[in-house]
Structure formats: structure tokens, C-alpha cells
Amino acid sequence: MLSVKGVSKSFDGFLAVNRVSFDVASGEILGLIGPNGSGKSTIFNLIAGTLRPSGGSIAFEGREIAGLPAHRICRMGLARTFQIPRPFRRLALRENVTLAAFYGGRDVGSRAEAEAHAVAALDLVGLPNDPHTMIDGLGAAQLKKLELARALATRPRLLLADESLGGLDHAEMERAADMLGRIRRDLGITIVWVEHIMGVLMRVVDRVIVLDHGETIFQGVPRDAANDARVAEVYLGRSH
Amino acid sequence: MDIYLLEAIINGLLLGGVLALLSLGLNLIFGVIDVVWICYAEVVMAAMYAVFWLYTFYGWPLLLACAAAIVFATVLGLLVHIVVIEPILGSAPINQLLATGGVLFFLQSLATLLFGTDFRNLGIRLPVLELGGIFISFSRLIAFGIALVGAVGLFLFLSRTYLGTAVRAIAQDREVMGLMGVNERRIYVLTSAIGSGLAGLAACLLVLQYDVHPFIGLTFGPITFMVCVLGGLGNMIGGFIAAFIISQIIAVGGYYFPIEAAEVLAFVFFIVLILIRPQGILGK
């Protein structure tokens, strides 16, 4: 479904992502983990069109998308969430989601349709779907849900979820992990999940890719990652 | 109350309407695109000339001439955006300021070259209304009414339509909009069109009251900026309130002092308030 081949990105000579390659199969949940600064979010930005890669190719459902503007990639069916929620604070909660449904969705003909998609997305993540609730007063967990609802309202086939669980307590993390599992199961949406902690992610993902300093150091099933020497080195501190 | 003071207050209110309209367009463009159009009042000047020539020289009916001037201002604003602003959207604010400042001098000089420095007016004398001893200029009353309609129209567009919601949203976060499927270039072009269209509307109202000449922009350009900054640059409601505060200071000040002193008073008020509240009345 998504094929990333030899993608690199440098900022003023600093190589943030160094020839990273991976494929995402339709229907799977792929975990993308690595410590802070390992290049995970940069890879998301490259795929979603916020940044333009310095080299390499990114194909979504067979079409090259590297360097396309973000709004076109979104309309092709690829949505993302942000690690730090970025809602439009001066718009109502539902307005935030309706906007995404209206502009980001494919073939949304009418306002009523957009409203319906927005309400469905809000219901799915468990946020109030009335038109009056404002952003102020929502807690960290609810803002994370709003990010997810906004992405889902564009009815993507591939969802890039950026560190969905940062800032949540353990019970909230478990619930959020279950939510991503449910989104895949019930809506058939393929998911790439970026996270810097391994914890709950390992329970839900089919495969995991571990990044360090912009390079892939591991690809495989979660069980093997736990036993991998280099992964342990990155996560448990370098012994030398 | 002194009847002349009441007259000054009413005229101040009417002046406030036009100032509010002017600040609305400038604020919209700044709030969404994050670029200050120093040349905004010169777009107004160009549109005033459009009304003047179409009405007096080509003999068009006034309403048609006004409609054409609004279209003209919109096209001019789109050119400013596409030719001047778009290539430098990512550069430092000072460069953008200098570029739109360049457009200001370009338009001023072009108008001088084409039309000379003569003061020209439509030659329309609208009646002055008398209400219980208070004299109200009919042209100001019309200007006030249409300015309010324009403001309400813009407000409804921004609050009731998805396109308007997208415009408000992009003013808050540019990057996220793209990821939600909104083409930000398109929104910028639309915003520039609406902002300069409002300049065209303001031109139609101003040309009823003032002579047009190449430097007319300098008479209300600085006041428009003052109003926008006082209200909180980019904050349309703040600008709207500030327009009426400034116009009252000028009008009521003009009752007690010479009108030039009243404008000095308005700027002094502005400086003091900005020292106390640098972000403007409603700015954050």
C-alpha cells in the first residue's frame, strides 16, 4: 500500500533521515519506533507532504507522492495526526472535524455528508458530537482523540498516527492502543504508528521498525525486536 | 447636551463605519496570509479613480461604475498577491513590508503619471439631512450603511460557510490545513480577492465624499493602520471597535479643537494605548 524506498532528508547538512526503506501492507499496523530525534516525525512529514524529501521515492497505492503538496496527498486517502495536538482553538470541536471531512474527504458532495462523516468520526473516538462544545476545556486525552477524529473524518485508507500516546497515563494509553486496533479491524484502515516508547505499541502492531539517528536498525515482528541486541542498546543505553 | 457636540458624535459614528470597512479588508489579509499590505490604501485610490473615470468620462451609471471599480480593485489585489506576495511568502516580514511599500510608490507614481496631481471629484452633491437642528451628510450616511452591510456580509461568510471556516482556520495554523485537504494557495488567493474587493467597496463610498488624487491614500492609509494595530493586528472585531473609538476621538476632538489637533489627539491616544497594551485592544 505504501512503499518508502531510500528516502533521505537533510536540514542544512544535518542528515535527519538516511536512506530509509520500508513497505506497509494493506490492512496491517506497522509500528515505527525510536528515541527522540531518531527521524520518526521527519519521515511522517515526508510521507504526508509537509516536507519534501532530499532523495528517494515514496509511493502510495502505486502512485509516486514524494514532493506532492500536502492537500493532494490527503485527498488521495492518506491522513496523519500530530504528536502535539494542533486543533483550531477558535473553532468549535465539531467544526474542526467537519472542516477535515469537507475538504479532506474524497467525493464529499454536500455539507450534510460532511457533517455526517464528522459526527461518525467523533462518535468513533468517543468525543461529544454536538455543534457547541469548544476546544478550551478539553484535556490531553481528549485533544489526542480530536487529532484522531480529524484524521478519520477525511476517511483515509492509510493513517499515520504520530506518537498518539505521549502525555497520557497508563489506562489512557491502553484505551488509545485498543482504539487504533479497532480502527484497523472495523474500518479496515491501514495504520503506521509512531511512538518513542515500546510498551503498549508492541501489543497491537503486526510489525515494527526501529530507527536510530535517521537509520533503520531493525525491521520485524515485535517479539524479535525485544530480543534484538541493537534495539536493546538504543533503548537500554549504550554499554560502551 | 450641546447640539453641535451631538452632531460631532453622529458624524464620528458615520466616519467610523468607513474606517471599519477599510480596516476589515486589511485585517483579513494580515490575519490569514500574515502579510501587511502597506499599499492597501493605494488599491483604494486606484479604485476611486476607476469610479471617477467610468462615471464622469465614460458616462456610466454610478452604480455600474462602482460595481466595475470593485471588480477592478479585486483584480488589482489579485495581481498584487500573485506577482508580489506569493513569491516572497516565506521570506522575512521586513522584505514583505518593503515589497508592498514598493507597490505603494508604484501605484502612487503611476497615478501621477497617468492623471497628474489634479484633485478630481464626481461632481455629485448629495443632500445634507437636517434632523432637529443636526446636520448629517447623506453621503456619509450611505457610506456608513453600506460599510455595515459589508462587515455583516463578511462576518456571515466567515462564520456560516465552510470556505469561510477554512479561512478562519488557516489564520490559526497554516500547516495543518494542508493535511486536512485544504489547498492553502487557493485560500490565500480568495482572501486577497475579498480583501481587495472590500478596498474597492470602500473606494466607492469614499469617492462620494472626497476628491481623488494620487496621494489620497496617505490621508486615510495611516489611520487605517492605526485602527488595525489598535484593535490587534489581524483581529477583525478588534479593528471594528477601534475604528469607532478613533473616529469618535477625531470627531469629538474636532468639536473642541481644530480638526488637525483632533487627529494629533487620536495618534497620541494610539501611542499611549499601544504603550500600555502593545498587542492592541483584542490582540493576544
Interface residues (C-beta under 8 A of the other chain):
Chain A: A48 G49 T50 P69 A70 H71 C74 R75 A79 R80 F82 R86 F88 R89 R90 L91 E95 N96 T98 L99 A100 F102 Y103 G104 G105 R111 A114 R150 T154
Chain B: Y162 T165 A166 R168 A169 Q172 D173 E175 V176 M177 G178 L179 M180 G181 V182 N183 E184
